[in-house]
Amino acid sequence: MVELDCVIPSIKKLNIQGFIIDDPFLNVFFSKCIPESLQLLNINFEKEAQRSICDFYMNGFENALGKVIKEVYLNELVMSQTCFETIVKASSKADKLTFRYCSIDSSTILDFSGPIYSTSYISFRNSGQNGRSMWTLSNGKFQNITMAISTSGLSKSLNKINVHDCGGITVKKAKEILKSVGLSNVNVEDKHNKPT
């Protein structure tokens, strides 16, 4: 068991690079060392980042995500359905939530209900492409995400979704899907977004 008892002093941005698979230290760090409020939590935003399975870190990671008020930026993470749902819910205080080059399991019905959301922007930049989540119009993976948004408090706060390089989900198709679940007020963009 890893022992760690610290709290990072008040900082605005926290960048963590190079998740190591099954590193118990990082899980404890997320649980016990994150300051009470962060503007930005940035995970794995570097050119050589390798895909990491984030389910192992969820006990601590959920704690860290709940303290972010401006932006959560996640890169090269592999997420089970439960992990993805937990990340969305835990990040509810953040204005922006980005999944970049992430592999997201959204193959079945999702549930984002529970929290009161402040999230106005979600980006799935490069996460729906082949080799990642493999979104197509026929497999319903993007539709499952939009349905979960429409049946949760996220439907009230969300203003924009980014679908840059998301497989078969173009801006036009995303707008049609959003409209079909009652989210025609959500704008769609196809843009390279970076952490702020």
C-alpha positions in Angstrom: 0.0 0.0 0.0 1.3 3.4 -1.0 1.3 6.0 1.8 1.0 9.7 0.8 -0.2 12.6 2.8 0.1 16.0 1.1 -1.9 18.7 -0.5 -0.5 20.7 -3.4 -0.7 24.4 -2.6 -3.2 26.6 -4.3 -2.5 26.3 -8.1 -4.5 27.1 -11.1 -3.4 24.4 -13.6 -2.2 20.8 -13.1 -0.6 18.9 -16.0 0.1 15.2 -15.6 2.0 13.6 -18.3 2.7 9.9 -19.0 0.2 7.9 -17.0 1.8 4.6 -16.0 -0.5 1.7 -16.1 -1.5 0.4 -12.7 0.6 2.9 -10.7 -0.8 3.0 -7.2 1.1 6.2 -6.4 -0.9 8.1 -9.0 -4.2 6.9 -7.6 -3.3 8.0 -4.1 -2.0 11.3 -5.4 -5.4 12.0 -7.1 -7.2 11.0 -3.9 -5.2 13.0 -1.3 -3.0 15.7 -2.9 -5.2 17.7 -5.2 -6.0 21.3 -4.1 -9.6 22.3 -3.3 -10.0 24.1 -6.6 -8.3 23.9 -10.0 -8.9 25.9 -13.2 -7.4 23.2 -15.5 -6.6 19.5 -15.1 -4.7 18.3 -18.1 -3.9 14.6 -18.5 -1.4 13.2 -21.1 -1.3 16.2 -23.5 1.9 15.6 -25.2 3.0 14.2 -28.6 4.4 11.0 -27.3 1.6 10.1 -24.9 0.7 6.5 -24.8 -2.8 5.2 -24.3 -3.5 4.5 -20.7 -6.4 2.7 -19.1 -8.1 5.1 -16.7 -10.3 2.7 -14.9 -7.5 1.8 -12.5 -7.3 5.4 -11.3 -11.0 6.1 -10.9 -11.1 6.1 -7.1 -8.7 9.0 -6.9 -9.4 10.5 -10.4 -13.1 11.1 -9.5 -11.9 13.2 -6.5 -9.6 15.3 -8.7 -12.1 15.9 -11.5 -14.7 17.2 -9.0 -12.4 20.1 -8.1 -11.9 21.4 -11.6 -14.0 24.6 -12.4 -12.7 25.6 -15.9 -11.4 22.7 -18.0 -10.8 19.0 -17.9 -8.6 18.0 -20.8 -8.0 14.2 -21.3 -5.8 12.7 -23.9 -5.0 9.1 -24.9 -7.1 7.4 -22.3 -9.0 4.1 -22.7 -12.4 4.2 -20.8 -14.9 1.6 -20.0 -18.5 2.7 -20.0 -18.6 3.1 -16.2 -15.3 5.1 -16.3 -16.7 7.4 -19.0 -19.9 8.0 -17.1 -18.0 8.7 -13.9 -15.7 11.2 -15.7 -18.6 13.1 -17.2 -20.5 13.3 -13.9 -17.4 14.1 -11.8 -16.4 16.9 -14.2 -19.8 18.5 -13.8 -18.3 21.7 -12.3 -15.9 22.3 -15.2 -17.0 24.6 -18.0 -15.2 22.5 -20.6 -14.6 18.8 -21.0 -12.3 17.4 -23.7 -11.7 13.8 -24.7 -8.8 13.9 -27.2 -7.7 10.6 -28.9 -9.6 8.7 -26.2 -11.1 5.2 -26.7 -14.6 5.5 -25.1 -17.0 2.6 -24.7 -20.4 4.0 -25.5 -21.8 0.8 -27.1 -24.8 0.6 -24.8 -27.1 3.0 -23.0 -25.3 5.6 -20.8 -26.3 7.5 -17.7 -25.1 11.0 -17.0 -27.9 11.8 -14.5 -27.3 13.1 -11.0 -25.2 16.2 -10.8 -26.1 19.8 -11.6 -23.9 20.6 -14.5 -21.9 23.7 -15.4 -20.4 22.1 -18.5 -21.1 24.2 -21.6 -18.6 22.6 -24.0 -17.6 19.0 -24.7 -15.0 18.0 -27.3 -14.5 14.5 -28.6 -11.6 15.5 -30.8 -10.2 12.5 -32.6 -12.0 10.1 -30.2 -14.6 8.8 -32.6 -12.1 7.8 -35.3 -11.2 4.3 -36.4 -8.6 2.8 -34.0 -10.3 4.7 -31.1 -14.0 4.5 -30.4 -14.9 3.8 -34.1 -18.1 5.9 -34.3 -20.2 5.2 -37.4 -23.7 6.2 -38.2 -24.9 2.7 -37.9 -23.4 1.5 -34.6 -25.1 4.1 -32.4 -22.1 4.9 -30.2 -22.4 8.7 -30.6 -26.2 8.5 -30.4 -25.9 6.8 -27.0 -23.8 9.7 -25.8 -26.3 12.3 -27.1 -29.2 10.4 -25.5 -27.4 10.4 -22.2 -26.9 14.1 -22.4 -30.5 14.8 -23.4 -31.8 12.8 -20.3 -29.5 14.5 -17.8 -28.9 17.9 -16.4 -26.2 18.3 -18.9 -28.9 19.1 -21.5 -29.5 22.4 -19.7 -25.9 23.6 -19.6 -24.3 22.3 -22.8 -23.9 24.8 -25.6 -21.4 23.2 -28.0 -19.9 19.8 -29.0 -16.7 19.4 -31.0 -16.7 16.4 -33.3 -13.3 16.9 -35.0 -12.2 13.7 -36.8 -14.8 11.5 -35.2 -15.2 8.7 -37.7 -18.5 8.9 -39.6 -19.9 11.7 -37.4 -19.6 15.0 -39.3 -20.9 18.3 -38.2 -24.0 17.9 -40.3 -24.7 14.4 -39.0 -24.0 15.4 -35.4 -26.6 18.2 -35.7 -29.2 15.8 -37.1 -28.5 13.4 -34.2 -28.7 16.1 -31.6 -31.9 17.4 -33.1 -33.4 13.9 -32.9 -32.9 13.8 -29.1 -34.2 17.3 -28.5 -30.8 19.1 -28.4 -31.2 21.3 -31.4 -30.0 24.2 -29.3 -26.5 22.6 -29.0 -24.0 24.0 -31.6 -21.5 21.6 -33.3 -18.0 22.4 -34.4 -15.1 20.6 -36.1 -12.1 22.2 -34.6 -8.6 21.5 -33.2 -8.9 22.5 -29.6 -6.1 22.7 -27.1 -6.0 23.2 -23.3 -6.6 26.8 -22.3 
